[in-house]
């Protein structure tokens, strides 16, 4: 059985940083894409960042490019999202997701995200002074 668990969210002031972690069990991340998504109150879920399975290529939504960094530790089966220069508009529940049919991110950042099989429960990020 596959479990996806996010952690690392919290309350941070504008301009601050957080590092989210996504630990996956029951499923090896070595070859599969994994993405970070977020959903703010009253808004649709959107793709924030994604990393390809085999080649490690990374993708970012324009709104976070240059501020967020996705990385993956295959040995720990964990993906991270380093978030710097956080702004109030980054406030959302952040989720990670992966899928055994998806080796590449293709279309996973921005709106209208493709389906993913395995999702975590999310971690709340609140940016406020």
C-alpha positions, 0 to 999 in steps of 0.5 A: 500500500502506498502512503504519501505524507507531507510535512513542514508547513506552518506559519511564516512571515512574508519574506520567510522560508519553509521547507516541505517534505514529502515521504513516500512509502510502498512505492519507489520514486526512482523512476516516477514523476512527483509534483507539489500542488497547492490549493488556496481557499476558494481556488482550484488546486494548481501545480506548483512544481514537479520533478521528472522521474528518470532525468530529474528535470524540474518544472515550476509555475511562473508564480514560484520560479526563482523562489521555490526549489524542488529536490528529490532524495531517492535513497530516502524516497522523499521529495522536498520543496524549499520555499523562499521569499514567501508571500501572502499569496503563497498561503494554501494547503500544499500536497504532493502526488505521484503516479506509477504511470507517470514518468514525466511531469508533462502539464503538471504545473499550473492549472488543469493538472493531470490525474495522479493516483497517490496523494498525501493529506496536505500540509498547511502553509500560512504566510502572514505578518 
